[in-house]
């Protein structure tokens, strides 16, 4: 039997179960005392440039959920990394990440940002035609290119890896994905590989990318910032967490008690515990009781971040009632909790920190996840030097 399956449905992985048991025992993350983070890591353009080079131009990261291109014969352009990318799923079902550039004259192959079904990729300029695995299939007037070997003109491909309903890519040719499968096991426990993409939206946030990450690394704000939305569903500061390599995993207790439930029943567990994942460098995954939000952060400058939010649901809505349920869920989190509260708090924080009034951010014992994240970022900066 699959490790993550039972007759009643999905079951948590060992790591997920350990965090849930810690909450059930009343344990929380160890108290490491009051700490701080220098304000300049959010406001200094030079520091941002070093982060961009060491993290976003070097480390493997989640590009999108698999649900954006679920079927063989699909392709979607992606420009938020700063380079024009093209993600395809070939006829055999394998994912590829290419530079969205024709090998003839450098023309962009596919315009827009929507996923589409297609059998081949045709350059709009001279109609050079490629398969979805990147191979050059044909070109008009081949007689005008004597001696050209089509095998030398495949699309430029970047390393990629698909696991647990997430598509990772590496900005470097020698990229590897050491923790993607471990994260994928957790995502499979939520059923993510079989989920359907319900909504996708890109937010423009006038704040440093780490201010957005910070909001999902501590529970201190939940019952306060979210007092009129999701705050009443959670206990104040009841959380546990651990690390999967450089990636953080946390569990936050909801108001319903864990006593008397089977912690190995993932459906029952998700009604009482909200897991969250903060993947280095900048991906946030929030599995709610019946759907999953994947947010990929793409820093544009020291004080500007694009956040692409994907909402994944177990299956396509079959009725108007079901669609209305998911629409309300999307509006609550994407438009309410995330955009109006978390992202807005990041923008207000950026405004305040830019004045120089706060030379360092003070972190209490419920904000230890922020300290650990900044330590991880610092380690990545040192490793890149």
N, C-alpha and C positions, 0 to 999 in steps of 0.2 A: 504494500500500500504506500502511496506517496506520503512523504513525511509531513506535508502540510494539509493533508486531507483526512477527513473522518466521514463516517456515514452521515453525520449531521451537517457536513459542509467543511469549510476551511478551519484550520487550527493554527494557533500562533507558532512562530518559530521559537527555538529555545531562548533566544535573546529577548524577544517580545514577552514571553511567558515570565522570564526572570524579572523584568521591570514590573509586570502586573502583580507578581507575588510580593515584590518589595512594597508596592502601594498597599496591598491587602494587609501586610504586616505593620503598616504605619511608618515604614522607612521612607526617608527622602534622601536627596543627594547630600553628601557630606558637607558640613558647614566649614567653608574655608575662610571665613571672616570677611571683613569689608575690603574691597579692592578698588582699583581704578583703571581707567583707560585714557591715555592722552588724547585731548580733543583734536590735536593736529592730524591724527590718523583719519579723521573724517573731513578735514578742511584743506590739507596741504596738497597742492597739485603735484609736487615732486613725489610725495609718498604714494599718491594714486598712480603715478606713472610706473613706479616700482612694482606695485601690486598688479597692474595690468600686465606687465612683462613677466612677472614670476608666476602668476596664477592663471589669468585668462588667456594668455598667449602660450601657456606651457602645460597646464594640468588637464587631464581628462575631465569632462563635465557632461552633465545631462543636457541634451539638446532639445528633446521633446518626448512626450509619451508615444509609445507604439501606436496608440489608438488614432493618432493623426493620419497615419498611412497604414491602415490595418490589413489591406489586401494586396496580393501580388499585382503588379502593373499600376503602381501609384507613385507619384512624385510630388514634392512640395519644395519651393524655394524657401530659404531662410537667410535673412540679412542681418539679424540682430547682433551677431558676433563681431561685426565690423568687416567681415569678408563675405562676399556672395557665395552662399552654399546652396547645394541642391541635394535633397535627401530622397532616395528612391527605394522602392521595394521591387526587386526584379521578379521575373515570372516564377522563379523557384522559391520566392518568399524571403530572400536574403536582403537585408538593409545595406545600403551604401551611402556614404557621404562624399559628394564630389564638390570641387569648386565649380560654380555655375558659370563656366567659361568655355566657349567653343575653342577647340584646339587649332582652328584655322586662323582666325583673325582676332580672337579674344572677345568676341561678342557674347553678351549675356544670352544664355540659352533659353531660360524660362523666366518670364516676367511675373510680377504679382507676388502674393504670399499665400494663396489658397492651395490646398491639396487637390490633386486631380488624378483621374484615371487616364492612363496613356500607354500605348504599346511601345512608343519610341520617343526620342527627344530630337526635335528638328530645329536647327539654328535658323532664326528668322532672316538672317542676312543672305547666306549662300546655300542654305538647306543641307548643310552637312548633317547627317542623321546618325544617332547613337542609340544603342540598346540601353535598357535600364541598368545593366551591369557595367555601363561605361564604355563598352567597346564601340569603335567607329564601325557603323554598319554599311554606310554608302555615302557617296558624294556625287553631285552632278558633274558631268564632263570629266570623268576620271582620266581621260586621255590628255587633259591639260595639266596633269600632275604626274609626268612620267617618272617611274621609279618609286612612287610613294607607297610605303608599306602601311596599310591601315592599322596593323598591330602596334605601330609606333605612335599612334594618335588617339589612344584611349583618353577618356576624361581623367583629369588629375584627381585621385582619390585620397581622402584622409582616413586614418584609422577610425573604426567605429565598432561598437559592441552593443548588442541588444540583450537585455536580461530583465525578467520580471516586469515587462511592459514599459520599460524605459529604454530610450535610444541614447547612448553615450557617444561622444566623439572626442578625438584628440586633435588639438590645433597643430601638433607636430607629427611628422612622418613616423617617428620612432615611438609613438605613444603606446602605452599599455593601460590595462584596466584592472588593477589588482583587487579592488573591493566591489566592483560592479556586480559580480555574481552573488556576493553576500547580501548586498542591498536588494538584489533581485529576488532572493529567497523571501525576504520580508514582504516585498511587494506582491509576490505570488500568494502569500498568506492572506493578503487583502483581496485577492482575485483580480489584481490590476491587469494581468496579461489578457484577460477576456473582457475588459471593460470597453464601453463605448464612449467616444468623445461627444459630450453634450454641448459644451460651449468653449470658446477660446477668445481671449481678449488681451491686448497689449496695453499696459498702463505706462504713462510717462510720469515719473516721480522726480520732483526737484529735490532730491536728497541723495546723500552718499549711500552706496549699495550696502555698506555694513550697518547703517542705521535701520535698514529694512530687515536684514538678517537678525539684528539684535532683538527685534520685536518678537521673533519666533524662537528665541533662545532662553526666555524667562517667562515665568507665570505670574510674576509680581503685578503686572499690569492688567491681567485678564479680567478680574472682577471690577476693575476701575475704568480703564479706557473703554471696555466693552460692556459697561454696566447696563446699557439700553438694548443690547443685542444678545450676545452669547454669554455674557458674564454670569447671569443667574444660573446657568447650567453647570458651573464649575465650582469646586472647592477652592478656597483661597490658598495658593501656594503649595498644594499637595501634588508633588511631582517626583519622579525618579528618572534617571537617565544614565547612558553609557556612551561609548564610542565604538564605531566600526571603522578601524583605521583612523583616518582624519575626519571622518563623518560623525556627526552627533545624532543620537537617537534619544527621544524623551517620551515619557508617558505622563499625562496630566489627569488627575482624578476628577471625575464628574460628581455631581451631587448624589447620585444613586450609589448606595453602598455596594461593595464587592462581596460582602458576606452572602453565602448561600448560592453563589453562581459557580458554574463550571468554568474555570479560567482557561481551559483548553478549547472552549467553544468561542471561536473568533467573533461570531455575530453577537453573542451575549456580551463578550468582553468589550467590543467597540461601542456598545450602548452605555458603558460605564467608565471607559478610559479612552482618552483621545491621544493617539500616538502622533508624534511629529518628527520629521527628519530634516536636518540641516546639512546638506551635502556640500563639501568643499569643491569648487570655490563658492558657488552662489545658487544653489537650488533648494527649494523648500517644498516638502511634501506633507500635506495634512489629510490623513484619512478620517473623514467624519463617519458617523454611524452607518451611513448607507451610500456614500460617494467619496471620491478622492479629488483633492486639488493638488496639482503639480504646478509650482511657480518657478520659472527660470528667470534669473536676474542677469541683465546684460548692462554693465556700467558703460556710460557714454562719456562721462567726465567726472571730476571729483564730486560734483553736486547734482548729477543727473543720471538717473537709472531707468532703463526700460524693464518692465516686469511683464512677462508673458504668462498669463494664468490659464490653465487648462482644467476643465471640470470633467471628470470621468465618472460614468454611472454604470451600473451592472449590465444594463441592456437598453436598447433603444426604446423610448416611450411608445407604448402600443395604444394608448388612449389619451384623450384630451385631459382627463383627470391626472394621469401619470405625468404628462408634459407640464401641466400646471404646477405639480409638486416640485418638479426639478427646476422650473423657472423661478419659483419662490426660493428654493435653496440657493440657486445661482445669485439671485438678487441679494439675499442675506449676506453671503460671504464675499463674493467678488465686489459688489457695489457698496455693501454696508461695512462689514467687518474689515475687509482688506483696504478698499479704496478710501472710504470715509474715515476710518479709524487708524489702522496700522500705517498705511502709506502717508496719510495726513500727519500723523505724529512724527514720521521721519522727516517730512518737509519742515514742520515747525522746529524740530530739533536742529536741522541744518541751518535754519535762519538764526537760531539762538547761538549755536556754536560758532558761526561765522563772525559774530561780534567780538569774540575773544573774551567774553565775560566769564566763561567757564573753562579754565585751562585743562581740566581733566574731569572725566565723568566718574562719579562715585557709584560703586556697585555694592549692593547689599547681599546678604546671604541667599536671597531668592534669585539672584542674578548671576550665579556662578557660571551658568552656561555661556554667558557673554564673555566672561574672562577666559574660559577654555577656548572659545572660538578665536579670540584675538591671539591667544598663545599659538594656536594652530596656524593662523595666518602668518605670524611672525616666524615660525619654524619654516614655512614654505618660502618666505622671503630669504631667509638665511641659506636654505638649500639651493636656491637659484643663483646665489652669488659665487 
